[in-house]
């Protein structure tokens, strides 16, 4: 069976390593290279993992940040749902011991 692939998007980390801490820093640099994105598009590009990305945008990001493609996009094996739950104890990944306490509903008695 062929392994399913996924990827990790490291744009935010690379920007921080280069001293760029705001998504608004990136927009004019992209515009200089002919990539016209709205402020919300740039924000989503930085803080979310893009599902689709033009090669021109990717090349512009590599030029702006002085990095290689494999630094921005890291291929990883996709974890199946069963493995992810087993590894994290059955809950959502990454929240550790922070679990909500179940609510108890107590009916008032007439007295």
C-alpha positions, 0 to 999 in steps of 0.5 A: 500500500502506498503511504499517504503524504502530507506536509508542514508549512513553515512560512511563519517560522521562517518569517520570525527567524528573519525578523518579520513578525507581522503579516503586513510586512510581507504584502508589499514585498510580494507586490514588488514581485508582481504578487497582488494578494489582499491583506486577508489572503496574506494573513491566511498564507502565513497562519494556515497551511495552504491547500493551493499555492501558485508557483509564482507565489512560492518562488516570490516567498523563497526570494523574499525570505532567502530560503529554499523550497524544502525549508518552506514545505516539509513533506511528512507521512500523513498519520491515520486517524487511528494512530493519531488518537492512540498517540494522543490518548483519544482526544485532540492532538496537542492539548495534553492534560487540558481537558474540560470537566464534564458538567453535572446537571442537578435538579432542584427538589421542591422542599 
